[in-house]
Amino acid sequence: MSEPQLSRENMATSAVISVDAMGGDAGPRAVIEGLSIALKSHPNLKYLVHGQKDILQKLIKDESLEDFCTVVNAEKIVSMDDKPSQVMRSGKGSSMWSAIDSVKQQTADACVSCGNTGALLAVSMIRLRMIPGINRPAIAILWPSTGISGFNVMLD
């Protein structure tokens, strides 16, 4: 895993997902294990994994994900206790900020974070901006159902 050559032309896949690997209560190990599980049902995905490079490279190697993941080094971590306003001012250089910026730079199609939801929305709004005519962002979740797919999408 070398430094990423961040270009969509280098990634012949169905989608590139930018992942804040340092966010969340369970830490980066749980995030990387989740990527491994996701790849079993979606083998054409590629991941830009944002966070502390030395930690992530070992975890990715342990899960044999080197062909699917590119590590983007970001030393700072947004904690679950950080105030969104604080992250907007001083969060540059964090794994969350870096993951969102990959979408802005069009090197990723989507961003995923298990971290601080308020900070994620705040940073996303300032880095990605809103689509004209949309006043507020929505959070989408999969809600279990008895339907054919087994899930519905719920927006909050």
C-alpha positions as CSV (number, residue, x, y, z in Angstrom):
1,M,0.0,0.0,0.0
2,S,1.7,3.1,-1.2
3,E,0.6,6.7,-1.1
4,P,-2.6,6.9,-3.1
5,Q,-2.7,8.0,-6.7
6,L,-6.2,9.6,-6.2
7,S,-7.8,9.5,-9.6
8,R,-11.0,7.9,-10.8
9,E,-9.2,6.6,-13.9
10,N,-7.0,4.4,-11.6
11,M,-10.1,2.7,-10.1
12,A,-12.0,0.5,-12.5
13,T,-14.7,-0.4,-10.0
14,S,-18.4,-0.1,-9.5
15,A,-17.9,2.5,-6.7
16,V,-15.2,4.0,-4.5
17,I,-16.2,4.5,-0.9
18,S,-14.3,7.0,1.3
19,V,-14.2,5.6,4.9
20,D,-13.4,7.5,8.1
21,A,-11.6,4.5,9.7
22,M,-10.9,6.3,13.0
23,G,-14.4,7.3,13.9
24,G,-16.8,5.4,16.1
25,D,-16.9,3.7,19.5
26,A,-15.3,0.4,18.4
27,G,-12.2,1.9,16.7
28,P,-10.5,1.1,13.4
29,R,-10.3,-2.6,13.8
30,A,-14.2,-2.9,13.7
31,V,-14.3,-0.6,10.6
32,I,-11.7,-2.7,8.7
33,E,-13.5,-5.9,9.7
34,G,-16.7,-4.3,8.3
35,L,-15.0,-3.6,5.0
36,S,-14.0,-7.2,4.8
37,I,-17.6,-8.3,5.4
38,A,-18.9,-5.8,2.8
39,L,-16.5,-7.0,0.1
40,K,-17.9,-10.6,0.3
41,S,-21.2,-9.3,-1.1
42,H,-19.8,-6.4,-3.1
43,P,-16.4,-7.5,-4.6
44,N,-16.2,-4.6,-7.1
45,L,-16.0,-1.9,-4.4
46,K,-12.8,-0.1,-3.6
47,Y,-12.1,1.9,-0.4
48,L,-10.1,5.0,0.4
49,V,-9.4,4.4,4.1
50,H,-8.7,7.6,6.0
51,G,-6.8,7.6,9.3
52,Q,-3.5,6.9,11.0
53,K,-1.5,5.1,8.3
54,D,0.6,2.8,10.5
55,I,-2.4,1.4,12.4
56,L,-4.6,1.0,9.2
57,Q,-1.9,-0.7,7.1
58,K,-1.5,-3.5,9.6
59,L,-5.2,-4.0,10.0
60,I,-5.8,-4.0,6.3
61,K,-3.0,-6.6,5.8
62,D,-4.4,-8.7,8.6
63,E,-7.7,-8.9,6.7
64,S,-6.0,-9.4,3.3
65,L,-7.6,-6.3,1.9
66,E,-4.5,-4.7,0.3
67,D,-6.0,-5.0,-3.2
68,F,-9.2,-3.2,-2.2
69,C,-8.0,-0.5,0.1
70,T,-5.9,2.6,-0.3
71,V,-4.8,4.3,2.9
72,V,-5.0,8.1,3.1
73,N,-3.0,9.3,6.1
74,A,-4.8,11.6,8.5
75,E,-3.4,11.9,12.0
76,K,-6.2,13.7,13.8
77,I,-9.3,12.0,15.2
78,V,-12.7,13.5,15.8
79,S,-14.0,12.1,19.1
80,M,-17.6,11.3,19.9
81,D,-17.5,14.1,22.5
82,D,-16.2,16.9,20.1
83,K,-18.6,19.7,19.4
84,P,-19.5,20.0,15.7
85,S,-18.6,23.7,15.9
86,Q,-15.2,22.8,17.3
87,V,-14.6,20.3,14.5
88,M,-15.6,22.8,11.8
89,R,-12.9,25.2,13.2
90,S,-10.1,22.7,13.9
91,G,-11.0,19.4,12.3
92,K,-8.9,19.8,9.1
93,G,-6.4,17.0,9.0
94,S,-8.8,14.6,10.7
95,S,-9.8,11.3,9.2
96,M,-13.4,12.5,9.0
97,W,-12.5,15.7,7.2
98,S,-10.2,13.9,4.8
99,A,-12.9,11.3,4.0
100,I,-15.4,14.0,3.2
101,D,-12.8,15.9,1.0
102,S,-12.4,12.8,-1.1
103,V,-16.0,13.1,-2.2
104,K,-15.5,16.8,-2.8
105,Q,-12.4,16.1,-5.0
106,Q,-14.4,13.4,-6.8
107,T,-12.0,10.6,-5.9
108,A,-14.8,8.8,-4.1
109,D,-18.4,8.4,-4.7
110,A,-19.6,8.3,-1.1
111,C,-18.3,8.8,2.4
112,V,-19.0,6.6,5.4
113,S,-18.2,7.3,9.0
114,C,-19.2,5.6,12.3
115,G,-18.1,8.7,14.1
116,N,-19.6,11.8,15.6
117,T,-22.9,12.4,13.6
118,G,-23.1,16.1,14.4
119,A,-19.6,16.7,13.3
120,L,-20.0,14.6,10.1
121,L,-23.1,16.7,9.1
122,A,-21.4,20.0,10.0
123,V,-18.2,19.3,8.1
124,S,-20.1,17.8,5.1
125,M,-22.2,20.9,4.9
126,I,-19.2,23.3,4.8
127,R,-17.0,21.1,2.5
128,L,-19.7,19.7,0.1
129,R,-22.3,22.4,0.3
130,M,-26.0,21.8,-0.3
131,I,-27.7,21.0,-3.5
132,P,-29.7,24.1,-4.7
133,G,-33.3,23.9,-3.4
134,I,-32.4,21.6,-0.5
135,N,-32.5,23.3,2.9
136,R,-31.2,20.7,5.2
137,P,-29.4,17.4,5.0
138,A,-31.1,14.1,5.8
139,I,-29.6,11.0,7.4
140,A,-30.6,7.7,5.7
141,I,-30.7,4.4,7.5
142,L,-31.8,0.9,6.6
143,W,-34.9,-0.1,8.6
144,P,-35.6,-3.8,8.8
145,S,-38.9,-4.8,7.2
146,T,-40.8,-7.9,6.2
147,G,-40.8,-6.9,2.5
148,I,-38.9,-8.7,-0.3
149,S,-35.6,-6.9,0.3
150,G,-35.8,-7.1,4.1
151,F,-35.1,-3.4,4.5
152,N,-36.6,0.0,3.8
153,V,-34.7,3.2,3.7
154,M,-35.7,5.8,6.3
155,L,-34.7,9.4,6.1
156,D,-34.4,11.6,9.2
